Amino acid sequence: MNLFTLKSYNMKAKSILPIRLSFLLLLFSVSNSMYAFELVCPADVTIDCNADIYDLSAYGNAQYKDYSGWHDAGYPVVTYDLNHCDQGDIIRTWTVYNPYGMVNETCSQIISVGDGSTFSEANINWPLTGLQVTGCNPDLSPEALPPGYQQPTWTEGPCSMIGYSYSDKTFQLSGACKKVVREWELINCCDFNVYTGHGIFKFFQEIDVTVSDLPELTCPSDITVGTHECDGAFVDVDLIEIMQSECSDVVQITNDSPFANENKEDASGFYPIGTTEVTFIASLGCSDTPEVCKINVTVIDETTPTPYCYYGLSIALMGIDSDGDGTNDEGMVEVWASDLDVGSYASCEDDEELFFSFSSDPNDNVRIFTCDDVGRNDVEMWVTDENGQQSYCNTYIRVQNNAAEIEDCEDSDEYSTLSGHLSLHYGGHPGNVTLKAEGTAHEGIEMPVMTFEVIETYTDSFQNASGTWIYFYSIDTVWTETTEMVYPTTSTYLENYGEIYEFPELPHYHDYSISVVSDDELTSRVNYGDVVELRAYLEGFVDFSPYQKMAADINQDGNITNEDYLILFNYVKDPTTYDLDPTWYFYDSNISMEEGETYENESTVNDLKEDTYKVNLVGLRLGDVTDIEVSESSIEADFIGADHDTERTFEYTIHPNPFLQDFVLDIEHPHKGEATFILKDQSGVVIMTKEINLEKTSIPIQLPKAILSGLYLYEIQTKKEVYSGKIIKI
């Protein structure tokens, strides 16, 4: 019985259906066992990194078996599960259709790629070490170094991925020397273990940097300074100049001065009097041949000796009988400059030798005086110390003809003439004024007087062949110092002068003061023009000279303010309201007048000894700041816009001007009509306007109370004419 026979059974025989199905399944199972399907993959393998991972046929191929036997399974699907070092798994998967089971059968082969890396330090060629580099700031980057010293090279083995890096540590040695230690690191990324450090290779490369050539240097010049201090002076020594180059910043400079503030490049410091040799050493630290230069720092003692001399030395002439008639007809006396010394001393050294002379020439140390010098002779006593420093004092030698009784030997020049011009500070002369010249001798002092006596002493004698006795005498000159008191004397000279003054026959060697004692003709010079000019100065329209500023300071408080203006204004209105005395000041024209300074109301001449002496005097009166004469009633407006050839028919006056709060406009006009009065400030802004009737002869005008004091501009506008002017509110 077979399958086909079974199909012919009556299927309606349901009672036997389970038996039939069991039989059919048994029959199908027997048929499959006769035709079994099988797919077989090659076994898993492990290979090294250097194996061929792309031609995998060497690792076998899958086969399948069917009713007809074994067959090649074809090409697999290959999956590479590898890292950047080509390590990991390669999976080969075959898929074959099973017709018996009507499904796809699959199997896989895993090819494990192991590390197998053979990279070691033997594969690395490290750069050479111990490189010597010369320069100031050389380029030490690897690519700038000579071949062999640049960077490591290597040969990569299987399963290797090499990377490198480097870092420098610079060790500064002396001067410009330094050592660079460069650490190289190579990493095999395929072997690296972050915990053990496996796969890291290190190497230290040494690079020595030296500078052998100094840049061009310029040593400072010798320096000499003077001092007025006995212990020395601070000397600012110039620095060594270094030519700008790459090496200029690394030059090391020292100095050996014991007086420098620091023994580096700056040798400045406090040096004693004398000469100090300073040595500068410039080096680069590594160089065996530093540059050396020397300079001299010299401090000169400029402390001058302190001179003390007798103020006035009286000395008598020694008579000479040149013709043997028993009467002295000539005289002479020798005076040494040291005779005038009364305790001069050197400023720093107590035992320093001093030299005395009559001039800056130390050899000019003796003078011969004769009858031509009888009287006062002004001289200088110069003191010179061992360093050549000098100072002097003024004194005089009075040569006398007393004991010698020399004929025709007198002082014939004892008087001076003092003269000059008188002028006002703004020009012109003041007219007749009375000047006083008051002379005073120098204050009473105890004057040393030096006199001498010639003493002849008999020492020996003998009788010659003719019987004449010859006598020997020793002649000694004995100097005697006495003192005499000189007391002041005062003399007064009064004269009335105009443009030029002159005081003749004033005694020599007095101090004179010149002042004004009478100025009756000058009091009328202050007028309304000075009031207007002072107001203009306060408002900033004009500037004053120093003389004008002194004259404008009416209350003499050192400032020019509205208070001075009000005093002057009231004084002009009524001179009895304020006393301007002293009204006049006269100054020496040689005085440099400075703002804010005050000067005495007199001119002085000290120790007058010239035959003629001139002092030009400049006068100023308080309040007299200008020579312009203006009266209050004569102020007239400026005519604007009218034909100059046409006779003006409009006349007016404004009073008072300056005013306090209101003023009056007086008008004379032949025609009836209206006009406009316009008031403006200095910038042209209209303050007020007022319509006025030309028929009225007196028009009061009152300003708003808020208007400040100062200078204002006004206009009077008629139909044909415009008049303008200035008014001042106080």
C-alpha positions in Angstrom: 0.0 0.0 0.0 1.3 3.4 -0.8 0.3 7.0 -0.5 -1.6 7.2 -3.6 -3.7 4.1 -2.5 -4.4 5.9 0.8 -5.9 8.9 -1.0 -8.5 6.6 -2.7 -10.0 5.6 0.6 -13.4 6.8 1.4 -12.8 9.9 3.5 -16.2 9.7 5.0 -15.1 6.8 7.1 -14.5 9.2 9.9 -14.1 6.5 12.4 -10.8 5.6 11.0 -9.5 9.2 10.4 -7.0 9.4 13.3 -5.4 6.3 12.2 -5.0 7.6 8.7 -3.3 10.9 9.8 -0.8 9.1 12.0 0.1 6.9 9.2 0.7 9.8 6.8 3.1 11.6 9.3 5.1 8.4 9.7 5.4 8.1 6.0 6.6 11.8 5.6 9.3 11.3 8.3 10.7 8.3 6.6 10.9 10.2 3.3 12.9 13.2 4.9 15.4 10.9 6.5 16.2 9.6 3.1 16.9 13.3 1.8 18.5 15.3 5.0 19.8 19.0 4.5 22.9 20.2 6.4 24.9 23.5 6.4 28.5 23.5 7.9 30.7 26.6 8.4 34.5 26.6 8.9 35.7 26.7 12.5 36.5 30.0 14.3 40.1 31.1 14.1 42.5 33.6 15.7 45.0 35.5 13.5 47.8 38.1 14.1 47.6 41.8 13.1 50.0 41.2 10.3 47.8 38.6 8.7 45.8 39.3 5.5 42.4 40.4 6.7 40.9 40.9 3.3 41.5 37.7 1.4 39.8 35.3 3.9 39.6 32.2 1.7 42.6 30.8 3.6 40.3 30.3 6.5 37.9 28.0 4.8 34.5 28.1 3.2 31.0 26.8 4.3 29.4 23.7 2.7 25.9 22.3 2.7 24.6 18.7 2.0 21.4 17.7 0.3 20.0 14.5 -1.3 22.8 14.7 -3.9 25.7 15.2 -1.5 28.0 18.1 -0.3 28.1 21.5 -2.0 30.1 24.9 -1.7 27.9 27.4 0.2 29.1 30.3 -1.9 30.3 33.8 -0.8 29.6 34.9 2.8 28.6 38.3 4.1 31.8 39.7 5.9 31.4 42.1 8.8 34.6 43.8 10.1 34.3 44.7 13.8 37.8 46.2 14.2 39.3 49.2 16.1 41.7 51.8 14.8 44.5 49.4 15.3 42.7 46.7 13.1 42.0 44.6 16.1 38.7 42.8 16.9 36.5 40.3 15.0 35.8 39.6 11.4 32.5 37.7 11.1 31.8 35.6 7.9 28.1 34.6 7.5 26.7 32.2 4.9 23.1 31.8 4.1 21.6 28.8 2.0 18.0 27.9 1.3 16.7 24.6 2.6 14.1 23.3 0.1 13.0 20.5 2.3 12.2 22.7 5.2 11.5 25.7 3.0 13.6 28.0 5.2 17.1 29.8 5.0 19.7 28.1 6.9 22.7 30.3 8.2 26.0 29.8 9.9 29.0 32.1 10.8 32.7 31.9 11.2 34.5 34.4 13.7 38.0 35.4 12.8 39.6 37.0 15.9 42.4 39.5 15.0 44.7 39.7 18.0 47.3 42.4 19.0 50.4 40.7 17.8 52.2 44.2 17.9 55.9 44.0 17.8 56.6 47.8 18.1 59.2 48.6 20.8 61.8 51.3 21.5 64.1 49.5 19.0 61.8 50.8 16.3 62.5 54.5 17.4 65.3 56.7 16.2 65.5 59.5 18.9 67.0 62.9 17.9 70.6 63.6 18.8 71.2 65.4 22.1 73.8 67.8 23.5 73.2 70.5 20.9 75.1 73.8 21.3 73.2 76.8 20.0 74.7 80.3 19.9 72.6 83.4 19.8 70.5 85.8 21.9 67.0 84.4 21.3 67.5 81.6 18.8 64.7 79.6 17.3 64.6 76.3 19.0 61.6 74.8 17.3 62.5 71.2 16.1 62.2 72.1 12.4 64.8 75.0 13.0 67.4 72.6 14.4 70.1 70.9 12.4 69.3 67.5 10.8 69.5 64.7 13.3 68.5 67.1 16.2 65.0 67.8 15.0 62.4 65.1 15.9 62.3 61.3 16.4 61.6 58.9 13.5 60.4 55.3 13.7 59.4 52.2 11.8 55.9 51.0 12.4 55.2 47.4 12.9 51.9 45.6 12.7 49.1 46.8 14.9 50.9 50.1 15.6 49.6 53.6 15.5 52.3 56.1 16.6 51.9 59.6 17.8 54.4 62.1 19.4 54.7 65.3 21.4 57.3 67.3 23.2 57.6 69.9 25.9 60.5 72.1 27.0 61.8 73.1 30.3 64.2 76.1 30.3 66.8 76.4 33.0 68.3 79.9 33.1 72.0 79.8 34.0 74.4 82.8 34.5 73.8 85.8 32.3 72.5 84.7 28.9 73.3 81.0 29.3 70.4 78.6 29.5 69.8 74.9 29.1 66.7 73.6 27.5 65.6 70.0 28.3 63.2 68.8 25.7 61.1 65.8 26.7 59.9 63.7 23.7 57.0 61.2 24.1 55.9 58.6 21.6 52.8 56.6 22.1 51.7 53.4 20.4 48.0 53.8 20.5 47.4 50.1 19.9 49.3 49.1 23.0 48.7 52.0 25.3 47.3 51.2 28.7 46.2 54.2 30.7 46.7 52.4 34.0 50.1 50.8 33.5 51.6 53.3 31.0 52.3 50.5 28.6 52.8 51.8 25.1 54.5 55.1 26.1 58.1 55.8 25.2 60.1 58.8 26.5 63.4 60.5 25.7 65.2 63.7 27.0 67.1 65.9 24.6 69.5 68.6 25.9 70.0 71.9 24.1 72.5 74.4 25.4 72.1 78.1 24.4 75.0 80.5 24.8 75.8 84.0 23.6 79.3 84.6 22.5 79.3 88.1 20.9 78.5 91.3 22.8 76.6 93.9 21.0 78.4 97.3 20.5 78.6 99.2 23.7 79.3 102.9 24.5 80.7 103.7 27.9 79.5 106.9 29.5 81.8 109.9 29.5 83.7 111.2 32.5 81.5 113.3 34.6 82.3 116.3 36.8 79.9 118.0 39.2 80.2 120.7 41.7 78.8 120.8 45.2 78.3 123.3 47.9 78.1 120.6 50.5 81.2 119.6 52.3 80.6 115.8 52.3 80.0 115.4 48.5 77.1 115.4 46.1 74.7 113.0 44.4 75.9 112.3 40.9 73.6 111.0 38.2 75.8 108.8 36.1 74.7 108.1 32.6 74.0 104.5 31.6 76.0 102.4 29.2 74.5 102.7 25.8 73.9 99.3 24.1 73.4 99.1 20.4 69.9 97.7 19.7 70.2 94.1 18.7 68.8 90.8 19.6 71.4 90.5 22.3 70.9 93.9 23.9 68.3 92.7 26.3 70.5 90.0 27.8 73.7 92.0 28.4 74.7 91.9 32.1 76.3 95.1 33.4 77.9 95.7 36.8 79.9 98.5 38.3 82.5 98.5 41.2 81.7 101.9 42.6 81.6 101.8 46.4 79.3 104.9 46.3 76.8 103.7 43.8 73.3 103.0 45.0 73.5 99.6 43.3 76.3 97.7 41.6 74.4 97.2 38.4 74.2 99.2 35.3 73.4 102.4 37.1 76.4 103.8 39.0 74.5 106.9 40.3 75.0 107.6 44.0 76.4 110.0 46.5 80.1 110.6 45.8 82.6 112.3 48.0 84.6 115.3 47.0 87.5 114.2 44.8 87.8 111.7 41.9 86.4 108.2 41.9 87.3 105.7 39.2 84.3 103.5 38.3 84.7 100.3 36.3 81.8 98.9 34.3 81.8 95.3 33.3 79.5 94.2 30.5 79.1 90.5 29.9 76.7 87.9 28.7 77.2 85.5 31.5 78.5 82.7 29.2 81.2 84.8 27.5 84.8 84.5 28.6 85.7 88.0 27.3 83.5 90.6 29.0 83.9 94.3 27.9 85.4 96.6 30.5 85.3 100.4 30.5 86.3 103.0 33.1 85.1 106.5 33.8 86.1 109.1 36.4 83.4 110.6 38.6 84.7 113.9 40.0 83.0 116.0 42.6 84.5 119.5 42.9 84.2 121.4 46.1 82.4 124.6 45.1 81.9 125.7 48.7 83.4 129.2 48.6 85.4 130.5 51.5 83.6 132.9 53.8 85.3 136.3 53.7 85.4 138.6 56.7 87.1 141.9 56.1 87.5 145.2 57.9 84.9 147.6 56.6 87.2 150.5 56.2 90.9 150.6 56.8 92.5 154.0 57.5 96.1 154.2 56.6 98.6 157.0 56.6 101.0 157.8 53.8 104.7 157.5 54.6 106.3 160.8 53.5 109.1 161.0 51.0 111.5 163.9 50.7 112.5 163.4 47.1 114.6 166.6 46.7 116.2 166.6 50.2 114.8 170.0 51.2 113.4 168.6 54.5 109.8 168.7 53.4 107.9 165.7 52.2 106.7 166.2 48.7 105.6 162.7 47.9 104.1 159.8 49.8 103.4 156.2 49.5 102.2 153.2 51.5 102.1 149.5 50.7 99.0 147.6 51.7 98.5 143.8 51.4 95.1 142.3 50.8 95.6 140.1 53.8 95.8 143.3 55.9 92.0 143.6 55.4 91.3 140.1 56.6 89.6 139.8 60.0 88.9 136.1 60.2 88.0 134.7 56.8 87.7 130.9 56.8 87.3 128.0 54.5 83.9 126.4 54.5 84.9 122.8 54.7 88.5 122.4 55.9 89.6 124.2 59.0 93.3 123.9 58.1 92.9 124.8 54.5 95.2 127.6 53.4 93.6 130.8 52.1 95.0 133.4 49.7 94.0 137.0 49.8 94.0 139.4 46.8 92.5 142.6 45.6 90.9 140.9 42.6 90.0 137.5 41.3 93.7 137.1 40.4 95.3 135.6 43.5 98.6 137.2 42.5 97.0 140.7 42.8 97.8 140.7 46.5 99.5 144.0 47.2 98.7 147.7 46.3 100.7 150.8 46.4 98.9 154.0 47.4 100.2 157.5 46.8 99.0 161.1 47.2 96.7 160.5 44.2 94.7 158.1 46.4 94.2 160.3 49.4 90.6 159.8 50.5 88.4 156.8 50.2 89.4 154.0 47.9 86.8 151.3 47.4 88.4 147.9 47.1 87.5 144.3 47.1 89.2 141.7 49.3 89.1 138.4 47.5 89.6 135.1 49.3 90.8 132.0 47.3 91.0 128.5 48.8 93.2 125.6 47.7 90.5 124.4 45.3 90.4 127.8 43.5 87.0 128.7 44.9 86.6 132.4 45.6 84.5 134.9 47.3 85.0 138.5 48.2 83.8 141.3 50.4 83.6 145.0 49.6 85.4 147.5 51.7 87.5 150.6 51.4 90.9 152.0 52.3 91.0 155.5 53.4 94.4 157.0 52.7 95.3 159.8 55.0 97.9 162.5 54.8 98.3 163.4 58.4 101.6 162.7 60.1 103.5 162.9 56.8 102.2 166.4 56.1 102.8 166.1 52.4 102.1 169.3 50.5 99.3 169.3 47.8 98.1 165.9 48.9 94.3 166.2 49.5 91.1 164.5 48.6 89.4 166.6 46.0 86.5 164.3 45.0 83.9 164.0 47.7 80.6 164.9 46.0 78.1 163.4 43.5 75.4 164.8 41.4 72.0 162.9 41.4 69.7 163.7 38.5 67.0 162.3 36.2 63.7 162.7 34.4 60.2 163.0 35.9 57.3 161.4 34.0 53.9 160.0 34.4 53.1 156.3 33.8 50.9 157.1 30.8 53.3 159.7 29.3 54.1 163.3 29.8 55.5 164.9 32.9 53.7 165.9 36.1 54.5 169.6 36.1 56.1 171.3 39.1 56.7 169.1 42.1 58.9 169.4 45.1 61.3 166.5 45.5 63.2 165.6 48.6 66.6 163.9 48.6 67.5 162.6 52.0 71.0 161.3 52.6 72.1 159.2 55.5 75.6 158.0 56.3 76.0 154.3 57.0 75.0 153.1 60.4 77.4 153.6 63.2 79.9 150.9 63.4 83.2 150.4 65.1 85.8 151.0 62.4 89.4 149.6 62.6 92.1 152.1 61.9 95.6 150.8 61.0 98.5 153.2 61.5 102.2 152.6 61.4 105.3 154.2 62.9 108.8 154.0 61.5 111.3 153.5 64.3 115.0 154.0 63.6 117.3 152.2 66.1 121.1 153.0 66.3 123.0 149.7 66.0 126.7 150.5 65.1 129.2 153.1 63.8 132.7 153.5 62.5 135.0 156.3 61.3 136.2 156.0 57.7 139.6 157.1 56.4 138.5 160.7 55.9 137.5 160.9 59.5 133.7 160.8 58.9 131.6 158.8 61.2 129.2 156.3 59.6 126.3 155.3 61.6 124.2 152.1 61.2 120.5 152.1 62.0 117.8 149.4 61.9 114.5 150.7 60.5 111.3 148.9 61.7 107.8 149.7 60.7 105.4 149.1 63.6 101.7 148.8 62.7 99.1 149.7 65.3 95.4 148.9 65.1 93.0 151.2 66.7 89.3 151.7 66.3 87.0 154.6 65.7 83.3 154.9 65.7 81.5 156.2 62.6 78.0 157.6 63.4 75.2 158.2 60.9 74.6 161.7 59.6 71.5 162.8 57.8 71.1 165.7 55.3 68.0 166.8 53.5 67.8 168.6 50.2 64.5 170.1 48.9 64.1 171.4 45.4 61.2 172.3 43.1 61.4 170.6 39.7 59.5 170.1 36.5 60.4 167.5 33.8 64.1 167.3 34.9 65.5 167.3 38.4 69.0 167.6 39.7 70.6 167.4 43.2 74.2 168.6 43.0 77.0 168.3 45.5 75.6 165.3 47.5 78.3 163.9 49.8 79.8 160.6 48.8 79.1 157.3 50.6 75.6 158.1 51.8 72.4 156.2 51.2 69.8 158.5 49.5 66.1 158.3 49.2 64.1 160.5 46.8 60.4 161.3 47.4 57.7 163.8 46.6 56.8 166.2 49.4 54.6 168.6 47.6 52.2 167.8 44.7 49.7 170.7 44.8 49.6 171.0 41.1 48.9 167.3 40.6 45.7 166.8 42.6 43.3 167.8 39.7 44.4 164.9 37.5 41.7 162.5 38.7 38.4 163.0 36.8 35.4 161.3 35.3 37.5 159.8 32.5 39.3 157.7 35.2 35.9 156.5 36.5 34.8 155.3 33.0 38.2 153.6 32.3 38.1 151.8 35.7 34.6 150.5 34.9 35.7 149.4 31.5 38.6 147.5 33.1 36.3 145.8 35.6 33.9 144.8 32.8 36.9 143.3 30.9 36.9 145.7 28.0 40.4 147.1 28.6 43.6 145.8 30.3 45.8 147.8 32.7 49.5 148.1 32.9 51.1 147.3 36.3 51.3 151.0 37.0 47.6 151.5 36.2 46.7 148.5 38.4 48.5 150.1 41.3 46.7 153.4 40.7 43.3 151.6 40.4 43.7 149.9 43.8 42.1 152.9 45.6 41.8 151.3 49.0 45.3 149.7 48.7 44.1 146.2 49.7 45.9 144.5 46.8 42.7 143.9 44.8 40.8 145.9 42.2 37.1 145.6 42.9 33.8 147.5 42.7 34.7 149.0 46.0 37.6 150.8 44.4 35.2 151.9 41.7 32.6 153.3 44.1 35.3 155.2 46.1 36.7 156.7 42.9 33.2 157.6 41.6 32.2 159.3 44.8 35.6 161.1 45.1 35.1 162.6 41.6 31.6 163.7 42.5 32.8 165.2 45.8 36.5 165.0 46.7 35.6 165.5 50.4 34.0 162.0 50.5 37.3 160.1 50.6 40.9 160.9 51.3 43.2 159.7 48.6 46.4 160.7 50.4 49.1 159.9 49.8 48.0 160.9 46.4 51.3 160.4 44.5 53.9 157.7 44.2 57.2 158.0 42.3 59.2 154.9 41.4 62.6 154.2 39.8 61.8 153.4 36.2 64.3 150.5 36.4 62.0 148.7 38.8 60.2 145.8 37.0 56.6 146.4 38.1 54.8 143.1 38.8 51.1 142.7 39.4 50.2 142.1 43.0 53.4 143.7 44.4 53.7 146.9 46.3 56.7 149.3 46.5 57.8 152.0 48.8 56.8 155.6 47.9 60.4 156.5 47.3 63.5 155.6 45.3 66.7 154.7 47.0 70.4 154.9 46.0 72.7 153.1 48.3 76.3 154.1 49.0 76.4 156.8 46.4 80.0 157.2 45.3 79.8 158.0 41.5 80.5 161.5 40.4 77.1 161.5 38.5 74.2 159.2 39.0 70.9 159.1 37.2 67.6 157.9 38.5 64.5 158.4 36.2 61.3 158.6 38.2 57.8 157.4 37.1 54.9 158.9 39.0 51.4 157.6 39.5 48.4 159.0 41.5 45.8 156.9 43.1 42.8 156.9 40.8 44.6 158.4 37.9 44.4 155.5 35.4 44.2 157.6 32.2 45.1 161.0 30.8 41.6 161.4 29.2 39.6 164.2 30.6 35.8 163.5 30.6 33.1 165.4 32.5 29.7 164.0 33.3 27.8 166.7 31.4 29.8 166.3 28.3 28.9 162.7 27.4 27.4 162.7 24.0 26.1 159.7 21.9 27.8 158.5 18.8 25.8 159.4 15.7 25.0 156.4 13.5 23.5 156.4 10.0 23.4 160.1 9.4 25.1 162.0 6.6 28.3 163.5 8.0 27.8 166.6 5.8 24.4 167.3 7.3 24.2 169.4 10.4 23.0 167.5 13.4 19.9 168.9 14.9 19.3 166.2 17.6 21.1 166.8 20.9 20.7 165.0 24.2 22.4 164.2 27.4 22.1 161.3 29.9 22.7 161.9 33.6 23.8 160.7 35.9 26.1 158.2 34.2 27.1 156.0 35.9 23.7 155.7 37.6 22.2 153.7 40.4 18.7 152.6 39.3 17.3 155.4 37.0 18.6 158.2 34.9 17.2 161.2 32.9 17.4 161.7 29.2 17.4 165.4 28.3 16.5 166.1 24.6 16.7 169.1 22.4 14.9 168.5 19.0 13.3 171.0 16.7 10.6 168.7 15.4 7.7 166.9 17.0 7.5 163.2 16.8 8.1 159.9 18.5 11.4 158.0 19.1 12.3 154.7 20.7 14.8 154.2 23.4 16.4 150.7 23.4 18.7 149.3 26.1 21.0 146.3 25.3 23.5 144.3 27.3 27.1 144.0 26.0 26.2 141.0 23.8 23.5 142.9 22.0 20.5 141.3 23.8 17.6 143.8 24.2 16.9 144.5 27.9 14.1 147.0 27.5 12.5 149.4 25.1 10.6 152.7 25.8 8.7 155.0 23.5 9.6 158.6 24.1 8.0 161.9 23.0 10.5 164.3 21.4 8.5 167.3 22.6 9.5 166.6 26.1 12.8 168.0 27.2 13.4 165.7 30.2 12.5 162.1 30.2 13.1 159.9 33.3 14.0 156.3 32.5 13.9 153.6 35.2 15.4 150.2 34.7 14.0 146.9 36.2 15.5 146.2 39.6 16.8 142.8 38.4 19.3 144.4 36.1 22.8 143.9 37.3 25.5 146.5 37.5 27.8 146.8 34.6 28.2 148.4 31.1 25.1 148.7 28.8 24.6 149.9 25.3 21.7 152.1 24.2 20.1 153.4 21.0 17.7 156.3 20.4 15.9 155.7 17.1 14.0 158.5 15.3 12.4 158.2 11.9 15.6 159.5 10.2 18.4 159.0 12.6 19.9 156.5 15.1 22.0 157.6 18.1 23.9 155.2 20.3 26.2 155.3 23.4 27.2 153.5 26.6 25.9 153.9 30.1 27.1 152.3 33.4 25.0 151.0 36.2 26.6 150.9 39.6 
